[in-house]
Amino acid sequence: MNSLKDNKTIGIPRAISYYSNYPFYYGFFTALGLDIVLSDKTTTKTINDGCKFVVSDTCLPVKVYVGHVINLLEKGCETIFIPSLQASAYKVNNCSKIRGLPEIIRNVIDKPINIIDPEINKTEGISFKDFCYNFASRFGITDENIIESAIKNGWEVYNNFFKMSNSGLGFEDALNNAVKGIMVTKPVQVVKPLSVVIMAHGYNLFDERISLNLIKKLDKMGVKSYTALNVTKNDAIKSIEELGEIQYWANELELTGTAAYYMLNNKVDGIIALSAFGCGPDSLMVEEVQYHAKEKNIPMIHINIDEHTGEAGFVTRIEAFVDMLFRKKRRTLEKENVINLLHTAAGINKNTVEKEKQKEEALTK
């Protein structure tokens, strides 16, 4: 275990766990007195840099992650946080590549690098608290009061982030507000003619280069997007159970749980599944949701992305799906209007019959 008592700077790659855990990392690390260096936002160069160090069949998120580590090294940051995220609950696992990220980086990057890799593995009894204490000890911090206070601070930042994103604030706005200690409780709610739920990992969806700005593109098309950040953990777990499925993967709440919540409550017009090409866990989860979406007659599209994904073809598929949703909704509304008119007409006829009957009764008296 490396001691870093004199080094108070740590680099965090803006990839993978950054998109789900950074608010906690920020609150926890800064409370311990550490300075955080973030890698730059993903660019084509980031992706290309990552691709140079790994074999071609490595998934896009890992290629991007490697690129972000390279970016931190280019900034002169040699102490980098690469957590070992094994199991978030008993036998609820991350995929093998995420579990092996520290070892992947050690083996593919032949440059001076000090990896801080605390582990969380609840299957093996290594808890989140162990994870935090292990991290602090790398910097010579062993005082329980300091560590517990830092953990509390981390959760405060994270909870504020989730409250804002859950209420409708976008990822970037919620994150920026949370790390600045700003709490926005009433974001502006914009009504759109269509709504979809996007089932995707945060690192695929909220990285605007990887997702090709999917949320912004949908917004311009008049479509409201819902994501995992709009669903509580309990609601996601309950929704998976209501579908008759089980949570096996650590990120399943982002995909199956999120899609299931909106599907079961008939809250959206369609489902968009966004995943990296060749991702085994995603293919299984998407297939589950496709089966249930077909049962409930909810349109769904699955889009695979990799480093070669072109924006023109990507946009064409999204536009075609949105156009289909508009046509489906128009037909549904027209059908509902016809039914309402028939009911109204039936009500008028019934009233007319009743009035005529009353007149006849009055005349016979």
Number of C-alpha atoms within 10 A of each C-alpha: 8 11 12 17 11 8 11 15 16 20 24 23 24 24 27 19 19 17 19 19 12 21 24 24 24 24 22 26 23 16 18 19 11 15 15 18 18 20 22 13 14 19 16 13 13 22 23 15 20 25 22 13 18 18 11 10 10 14 20 24 25 21 25 28 26 27 28 28 29 23 23 22 18 11 14 11 22 19 21 22 20 24 21 20 24 23 24 19 20 13 16 19 22 21 18 11 14 19 19 16 19 19 14 16 20 14 11 14 15 9 10 11 15 16 19 22 20 21 21 24 23 18 15 12 12 16 17 16 13 15 18 20 19 19 21 23 18 17 18 13 17 14 11 11 9 14 22 15 13 24 21 16 21 22 17 18 25 23 15 22 29 23 19 25 24 19 18 21 22 17 19 14 13 25 23 13 16 25 18 10 14 15 15 17 13 10 13 9 9 8 10 12 11 19 21 24 26 25 29 27 25 22 21 21 22 22 20 16 16 23 22 19 14 20 20 13 14 19 15 9 16 15 21 20 22 22 26 24 22 19 22 17 15 10 15 24 21 16 24 23 14 14 17 8 14 16 19 17 20 19 21 24 27 21 27 30 32 28 33 28 24 21 24 16 9 12 13 19 23 25 26 20 23 22 26 21 19 15 15 11 17 24 16 11 19 22 13 15 24 19 10 16 19 11 9 12 11 16 18 21 16 17 14 15 20 17 17 7 14 11 11 8 10 16 15 11 14 18 15 11 18 21 13 14 21 17 12 14 15 12 12 12 12 12 12 12 12 12 12 12 12 12 12 12 12 12 11 12 12 11 12 12 11 11 12 11 11 11 11 10 10 9 7 6 5
